[in-house]
Amino acid sequence: MRHKTFFWGGVVPRNNKQKTINLSSRNAEIPRTVFIPFQGNGQDQALALVKVGDKVKEGQAIASNGAKPPVLVHASIPGVVKDIRQAKLFDGTVSWGVELEFEGDFTLTGTSVSTRDWHSTNPERLIDIIREMGVIGMGGEGVPTYEKLLKATAKKTGRLIVNAMESEPYRTSDARILAEKPQEILQGIEILAKILGFPAIKVAINESFLDSTKGFRDLFHRRQDIQIHYLHDTYPQGDERLLIQSLFARDLPTDDNVINHNFVIFNVSTVFAIYEAVVLSRPLIDRLVTITGSAIQTPSNLKVRIGTPLSAILEDCGGLKFVPDRIVVGGLMRGTSTRDLDLPITAEIGFVMAMAKEEIHDAPVSDCTRCGKCVRSCPVGLEPIRLLRLAQHGQLEQARKEGLMECSACGICSYVCPAHIPLGNVIMRSKANALEKGEPVELK
């Protein structure tokens, strides 16, 4: 049985994708410098495979994630290693990385590349190629795809879901990949099917993308082994467990990996990166990013080199019409706001928005009205205002018993609250900090 959406809760934000949904993607200008963070254990300077002063080629391995065998990190531009240093990333973490200054010729971009006949390559080697090419989850989680595939093959996972649900308002980068690269996405799916032993395959896409993805839909029309499902644009439809609810009417435990329940899910941008890695031997050195908001001169879907500073992509879109009240990265609902235009774009970032004041859901905090909107909207069935009160009073063990750890950080409770209480922020801080320290959480 298939549902149009998940079991309970959720919201349908106003559809603001019109500015970019039909805009073809274009290559961003090559930045003068990039900062490419190490994946995984970014605290270890020894993960660098180059030293200051080295000249590197486009796509050359410059670092590893420290695993055995390692997932490699690659130079997104040709250039000279100017520094190996620590820098702050969009999620607030600090990571070691390599700073490159653009110099030299491109060896991958704009050159003819021989394609690999992957059909005759065994699954183990295909997984290894994906590891060598540095492919990670591009839906926001950043987990090395190699590790995910090893777990799925060990479990003999029988259901593959390609997640093309962009329920975040404004974001259209995944929709443009579907519209522009249907053949490549198909090959990426077929590669995953071979690795996983030809499981049942479903592709989940927003209902609102029906027109823009017609070419993709037509390509799959006669395929009996791959089913396409257009699901309601309810946020956060793209969450793994909620997607499984919609497609299979199954409610999985939140404290367990979906792979342990015979499911494996890959974001559509990750599937495209798998295609490029296996067929073109192209490492993960760029990604498609939606840049939008009323402060942006020319909203765009840009193919951006990993490590490009935020300032460079804003300039690539014609600059700013005015000083934005807020710049949000990652997603309007789940993203983070920043004022630092030197922060680098990473493989997990598919969205940037420069917002005017009227676009911000913001106001002074007032007392709870007991309207119940946060409870009715929570997609995992929690009582957010109750968890907030428990966190404020340091009753964290009770909060855990009442589902604190099941919160998926979707931000809906904050979004719907008429009193503008930052419910989601408090709940997430209580998970990340107070459960370790045992301290009450302040309302801020």
JOWO-V837303 format. One record per residue. N is the residue number from 1. SS is DSSP state (a for helix, b for strand, c for the rest). Layout:
BEGIN
N&SS ; N&SS
END
This chain:
BEGIN
1&c ; 2&c ; 3&c ; 4&c ; 5&c ; 6&c ; 7&c ; 8&c ; 9&c ; 10&c ; 11&b ; 12&c ; 13&c ; 14&c ; 15&c ; 16&c ; 17&c ; 18&c ; 19&c ; 20&c ; 21&c ; 22&c ; 23&c ; 24&c ; 25&c ; 26&b ; 27&b ; 28&c ; 29&c ; 30&c ; 31&c ; 32&c ; 33&b ; 34&b ; 35&b ; 36&b ; 37&b ; 38&c ; 39&c ; 40&c ; 41&c ; 42&c ; 43&c ; 44&c ; 45&a ; 46&a ; 47&a ; 48&b ; 49&c ; 50&c ; 51&c ; 52&c ; 53&c ; 54&c ; 55&b ; 56&b ; 57&c ; 58&c ; 59&c ; 60&c ; 61&b ; 62&b ; 63&b ; 64&b ; 65&c ; 66&c ; 67&c ; 68&c ; 69&c ; 70&c ; 71&c ; 72&b ; 73&b ; 74&b ; 75&c ; 76&c ; 77&c ; 78&c ; 79&b ; 80&b ; 81&b ; 82&b ; 83&b ; 84&b ; 85&b ; 86&b ; 87&b ; 88&b ; 89&c ; 90&c ; 91&c ; 92&c ; 93&c ; 94&b ; 95&b ; 96&b ; 97&b ; 98&b ; 99&b ; 100&b ; 101&b ; 102&b ; 103&c ; 104&c ; 105&c ; 106&c ; 107&c ; 108&c ; 109&c ; 110&c ; 111&c ; 112&c ; 113&c ; 114&c ; 115&c ; 116&c ; 117&c ; 118&a ; 119&a ; 120&a ; 121&c ; 122&c ; 123&a ; 124&a ; 125&a ; 126&a ; 127&a ; 128&a ; 129&a ; 130&a ; 131&a ; 132&a ; 133&c ; 134&c ; 135&c ; 136&b ; 137&c ; 138&c ; 139&c ; 140&c ; 141&c ; 142&c ; 143&c ; 144&b ; 145&a ; 146&a ; 147&a ; 148&a ; 149&a ; 150&a ; 151&a ; 152&a ; 153&a ; 154&a ; 155&c ; 156&c ; 157&c ; 158&c ; 159&b ; 160&b ; 161&b ; 162&b ; 163&b ; 164&b ; 165&c ; 166&c ; 167&c ; 168&c ; 169&c ; 170&c ; 171&c ; 172&c ; 173&a ; 174&a ; 175&a ; 176&a ; 177&a ; 178&a ; 179&a ; 180&a ; 181&c ; 182&a ; 183&a ; 184&a ; 185&a ; 186&a ; 187&a ; 188&a ; 189&a ; 190&a ; 191&a ; 192&a ; 193&a ; 194&a ; 195&a ; 196&a ; 197&c ; 198&c ; 199&c ; 200&b ; 201&b ; 202&b ; 203&b ; 204&b ; 205&b ; 206&b ; 207&a ; 208&a ; 209&a ; 210&c ; 211&c ; 212&c ; 213&c ; 214&a ; 215&a ; 216&a ; 217&a ; 218&a ; 219&a ; 220&c ; 221&c ; 222&c ; 223&c ; 224&c ; 225&c ; 226&b ; 227&b ; 228&b ; 229&b ; 230&b ; 231&b ; 232&c ; 233&c ; 234&c ; 235&b ; 236&c ; 237&c ; 238&c ; 239&c ; 240&a ; 241&a ; 242&a ; 243&a ; 244&a ; 245&a ; 246&a ; 247&a ; 248&a ; 249&c ; 250&c ; 251&c ; 252&c ; 253&c ; 254&c ; 255&c ; 256&c ; 257&c ; 258&a ; 259&a ; 260&a ; 261&a ; 262&c ; 263&b ; 264&b ; 265&b ; 266&b ; 267&b ; 268&a ; 269&a ; 270&a ; 271&a ; 272&a ; 273&a ; 274&a ; 275&a ; 276&a ; 277&a ; 278&a ; 279&a ; 280&a ; 281&c ; 282&c ; 283&c ; 284&c ; 285&c ; 286&b ; 287&b ; 288&b ; 289&b ; 290&b ; 291&b ; 292&b ; 293&c ; 294&c ; 295&c ; 296&b ; 297&c ; 298&c ; 299&c ; 300&b ; 301&b ; 302&b ; 303&b ; 304&b ; 305&b ; 306&c ; 307&c ; 308&b ; 309&b ; 310&a ; 311&a ; 312&a ; 313&a ; 314&a ; 315&a ; 316&a ; 317&c ; 318&c ; 319&c ; 320&b ; 321&c ; 322&c ; 323&c ; 324&c ; 325&c ; 326&b ; 327&b ; 328&b ; 329&b ; 330&c ; 331&c ; 332&c ; 333&c ; 334&c ; 335&c ; 336&b ; 337&b ; 338&b ; 339&c ; 340&c ; 341&c ; 342&c ; 343&c ; 344&b ; 345&c ; 346&c ; 347&c ; 348&c ; 349&c ; 350&c ; 351&b ; 352&b ; 353&b ; 354&b ; 355&b ; 356&c ; 357&a ; 358&a ; 359&a ; 360&c ; 361&c ; 362&c ; 363&c ; 364&c ; 365&c ; 366&c ; 367&c ; 368&c ; 369&c ; 370&c ; 371&c ; 372&c ; 373&a ; 374&a ; 375&a ; 376&a ; 377&a ; 378&c ; 379&c ; 380&c ; 381&c ; 382&c ; 383&c ; 384&a ; 385&a ; 386&a ; 387&a ; 388&a ; 389&a ; 390&a ; 391&a ; 392&a ; 393&c ; 394&c ; 395&c ; 396&a ; 397&a ; 398&a ; 399&a ; 400&a ; 401&a ; 402&c ; 403&c ; 404&a ; 405&a ; 406&a ; 407&c ; 408&c ; 409&c ; 410&c ; 411&c ; 412&a ; 413&a ; 414&a ; 415&a ; 416&a ; 417&c ; 418&c ; 419&c ; 420&c ; 421&c ; 422&c ; 423&a ; 424&a ; 425&a ; 426&a ; 427&a ; 428&a ; 429&a ; 430&a ; 431&a ; 432&a ; 433&a ; 434&a ; 435&a ; 436&a ; 437&a ; 438&c ; 439&c ; 440&c ; 441&c ; 442&c ; 443&c ; 444&c
END
